Amino acid sequence: MKNTKSTVLFALRCGVVAASLVLSVAHADDYTEVSQMVRAGKLAEALAKADQYLSSHPKDAQMRFLKGVILRESGKTPEAIASFVRLTEDYPELPEPYNNLAVLYAAQGQYDKARTALEMSIRTNPSYSTAHENLGDVYAKLASQAYNKALQLDSSNPAVGPKLSLIRELFNPTGKGQRPSPLPAPASVAAAPTKAPMTLPAPADKTAQTPTKPASASAPVAPASAAASAAPAASATATAAKPAPASPAAAEGSAATKEVEAAVRNWAVAWAAKDVKTYLSAYGEDFVPAGSMSRSAWEEERRKRITGKASISVKLENLQTTVDGNKATAKFRQDYRANELSVSSHKTLELVKSADRWHIVKESVGR
Amino acid sequence: MSGALFFRGLAVLACVLAAQTVLAPAGAWAKTSRVKHVAPPPVAVPESDGVAEARLIEVYRLIGQGKGRDALDKATQLVEDLPNFQLAQLVYGDLLNARTRQVRTLGDVPADLAQEGSATLAALREESQRRIRALRERPAAGTIPSQFLALSPRIRHAIAVDASRSRLYLFENSAAGLNLVADYYISLGKAGTAKSAEGDQRTPLGVYHITSNLDPKTLKEFYGSGALPINYPNILDTRRGKTGGGIWLHGAPPNQFARPPLATDGCVVLANPDLEHIIRTVEIQSTPVVIAPQLEWVERQSIRAQGRPFEDVLHAWRNAKTSGDLNQILAFYTPDFTSNGKTLQQWTSTLKAELSKLQGRTIQLKDVSYLRWTDAADTMVVTFGEVADGTSTGWSKRQYWMRDGNQWKIFFEGTL
């Protein structure tokens, strides 16, 4: 267990760069613009832009999340807390709002609340490494406080609280699905988690000896493949069954291209129709599921995720395929929604033709 | 999700505690199961007696079973309800740390804290061990401390303290005999027991009685929710030249739910809910308090037989007094007898006056109680009502007897 855990964490951290590339949503430009304003310190501008966007897209999880970040950066802690609280209410599947709520609570010294929020974050996504790290720091801080109370030592000189990692953007605004550690690239992380000096064992000790993180137990995920499965984890409705118009590039393709496109569309249709059997049969034998997950475990998870949705909608746009012999790559923008959640992301499917059929052998989010 | 997880980080602590708790006889957890119904709503219900410990032990049990997550949840509630319960905080800290690292022992605190708070840490570990031991090594059903040879049914309650276990046992008394109804963790003197001198920070050993119930409003908050003074130094103590006073059963200060096993200046200190229960229960003047280094538990049935020889002596004294023969009576008294400052010679005139009032009527002893205290000497603390036939009232008397070879003699007698 120990090894699994640290391996997963390590893998997740390595996967960060890849993860940061895959974030792309319907209105990616708006998000990017706001994010860049935040990074540049133009908080008022960013807030105005976010508010403007939200006036026409009031439910947009990503922008609401960004706004929460802006409020936090602007020192408007109560407003930031309120906005993340509302996000957790509207999108209880998303781990990031819980995480950021915890960051804000911890900054106020409310470690019990921070702990609760992080535990919720992990409950929604057991493999969410940032939340795990934050929670580890919060546990350590709470333990330190408990020990000080137990030993009745003077707490007038409290150890400096841990600086928890803030998440800058929703990795996958649809919630469900494994995801790698969201965007801990330097720019996107407020501060590296600092250990409270009194509380933590040596860092090596921490990583080496954390044997029981839920992550390793319940959902070990390697980042790259986690990204791959992130999108499908979201949801799709039957309306999505109407395939989006193929992109011009794809339209003028060869017969092989048309076969690939058809395979991809059938995959999306089956998904949206919650036809799990057909959906799963779109994946070839060589398809490697996320992380150390077995194929059967992955299938089981997909089945649960898909059949668990009331309705799923999947739309494919800008489908571009390249065919090279019996191998093909399909890139497209995938819009899906379930309930009130909706997300767009770029997706790449790699397919292989065998026995006269194109099968998916690799699925990844991003271009 | 979390339910399935196992606290690997607690494995060692679990072993430490399991060795002490899980092997306990099922009966030891009776309180725990009772508490299960009480504990879950972390509402601000006034804590009843014993509940905090039962909740702590439940946490231990979950740790022993490898249910670290459940243990953490219970511990979280416990420290939320009782933030001043230091031992609970210590275990809570361990359970939190066990989420991210190995916990090697109870109170696996960082080195700097361990150094700064080393004495407190050691005391908390000792407290934990004593609580566990008292719950694990329960007195057998139907047994009572050997001191309680005879208790009049009019004495409704009795208290016995086992210093070795840091435990106070509360009994209910009836015609059927004593029945253990509750027991609590307690703190005793910093320097231990066997108080002999003022300021020696020791808790006295012996047979005492609760003398009063002090109004908590008149007490400093240090004494918690109340205080029940006992009659240290008693007659035997005074005879032995012991000094000091102000030994109370009292509560805990606001910043400490419980105090370490050896922490007081000689008083017996309980958690406030436990003390409050005792205050509500016991009777001033009549409730005996036995404080022993280690209680010896004997069958309730056989204890009467153990008291028989002394009971015969007591009746012989009564018969002598009924006979009115002064010399026969005085043969029951030690040469160094005292009665509230009077020597035997001075007191003899009191005795004579009593005998003349009796005018040969038979004396009856009512509501007889006798508690045996044996250390270097073998003594008996006797309480009874002395009523002459044909009269409706008499004296409530207390005598202290001491055995010299086969002879029991009275070295104190006084009215209550």
Interface residues (C-beta under 8 A of the other chain):
Chain A: M1 K2 D112 E119 R123 P126 L135 G136 Y139 A140 L142 A143 S144 Q145 A146 Y147 N148 K149 A150 L151 Q152 L153 M198 T199 P201 D205 K206 Q209 T210 P211 T212 K213 P214 A217 S218
Chain B: M1 S2 A4 L5 F6 F7 R8 G9 G68 T76 V79 E80 P83 N84 Q86 L87 Q89 L90 Y92 G93 D94 L96 N97 A98 R99 T100 R101 Q102 G107 V109 P110 D112 L113 E116 G117 T120 L121 L124 N255 Q256
